[in-house]
Amino acid sequence: MHNCGRICAVRRENARGKPLVRTLGSVLYVETAGIKPLPDSASSHYRLKAALGGTVGYVNEHLLPQETIVYRTSLHWVVFLLRGVIAAFLLLLTLTAFAAGSTTLGIILLFLAVLLLGLAFLEYNTSEFAVTDKRVLVKVGVINRRSLELLLNKIEGIGVNQGLLGRALGYGTIFVNGTGGTKEPFKSISEPFEFRKQVQAQVEVSKLSRP
């Protein structure tokens, strides 16, 4: 929430796709929505994915009336790392097979390499992580899709697990702890500590706004 003594313009998203203007004290909020709008608070990886035409439809389609997105992030590009190495090895074997005259084997290896990279791209492109003023929304996976929509007042905490490589590259695993003992892990998320910070901030705002 901005706290300033002048007029501030802030882009936000709503569920209806129409601009909204509202004021709070001396702050002017201009809310806009669309298929792929960028909230002011978004991770660098999410902005890159959106610039490349990434799919961000799930969160927009599941917004409640007057629900505002305050933060978005995405999977980290590290999801391509291991699969990229394996695909490169398969491509090397493909060239070797073609050179040896094994056309059928070469085609099979090439197909596996393309399939591996394609699945990695789909996973990266279709996974979404968003914090709104009401809920936390997460959707990951292509074949085995997992989704989470948890109200802020049902969140007990957000845990972060980040190894040495994760600290160096800026990714990690988050654990969303809900009431009733539910604990949902989501791996390879970009800027996990910023995601936790945004969730905690909205939880506090939600507590203060209760009557």
BELBEL-V24015 format. One record per residue. RES is the residue in one small letter. PSI is psi as a letter, one per 30 degrees, with the letter a starting at -180 (none if undefined). NEAR is the number of other C-alpha atoms within 12 Angstrom. Layout:
BEGIN
RES/PSI/NEAR, RES/PSI/NEAR
END
This chain:
BEGIN
m/k/22, h/k/18, n/j/13, c/l/13, g/g/11, r/l/14, i/k/17, c/k/20, a/k/22, v/k/27, r/k/27, r/l/38, e/k/41, n/a/34, a/f/28, r/f/22, g/g/22, k/k/17, p/k/19, l/k/23, v/k/19, r/l/20, t/k/17, l/j/19, g/b/15, s/g/15, v/k/19, l/k/23, y/k/26, v/j/24, e/k/30, t/l/30, a/l/28, g/a/22, i/e/22, k/h/28, p/l/33, l/j/34, p/l/31, d/e/26, s/j/29, a/k/30, s/l/33, s/e/26, h/e/33, y/e/38, r/e/27, l/e/23, k/e/32, a/e/28, a/e/16, l/g/15, g/g/17, g/l/28, t/k/30, v/h/34, g/f/26, y/e/27, v/e/40, n/e/37, e/f/21, h/g/27, l/k/27, l/l/21, p/k/18, q/g/24, e/k/30, t/k/38, i/k/40, v/f/36, y/k/42, r/k/46, t/a/46, s/a/45, l/l/44, h/l/36, w/f/30, v/f/27, v/f/31, f/f/24, l/d/19, l/e/15, r/e/24, g/e/24, v/e/17, i/e/22, a/e/26, a/e/22, f/e/20, l/e/27, l/e/27, l/e/18, l/e/25, t/e/27, l/e/22, t/e/19, a/e/20, f/e/19, a/e/14, a/f/13, g/g/13, s/i/16, t/e/17, t/e/16, l/e/21, g/e/23, i/e/21, i/e/20, l/e/27, l/e/27, f/e/19, l/e/24, a/e/26, v/e/23, l/e/20, l/e/27, l/e/26, g/e/20, l/e/23, a/e/30, f/e/28, l/e/24, e/e/34, y/e/39, n/f/35, t/f/32, s/k/43, e/k/46, f/k/51, a/k/49, v/k/41, t/a/41, d/g/35, k/e/33, r/l/34, v/k/43, l/k/43, v/k/40, k/k/37, v/l/33, g/l/24, v/d/19, i/e/12, n/i/11, r/k/17, r/k/21, s/l/25, l/k/31, e/j/28, l/k/31, l/k/26, l/e/31, n/f/26, k/g/24, i/k/33, e/f/24, g/l/29, i/j/33, g/l/27, v/k/30, n/j/25, q/j/24, g/a/16, l/e/11, l/e/13, g/e/25, r/e/19, a/e/13, l/f/21, g/h/29, y/l/34, g/a/34, t/k/28, i/k/32, f/j/30, v/j/37, n/j/27, g/l/24, t/k/17, g/g/9, g/g/13, t/k/17, k/j/20, e/j/29, p/k/25, f/j/36, k/l/34, s/h/37, i/k/44, s/k/42, e/i/36, p/e/39, f/e/26, e/e/30, f/e/42, r/e/34, k/e/22, q/e/33, v/e/41, q/e/28, a/e/24, q/e/30, v/e/29, e/e/21, v/e/18, s/e/21, k/e/17, l/f/11, s/f/12, r/k/11, p/none/5
END
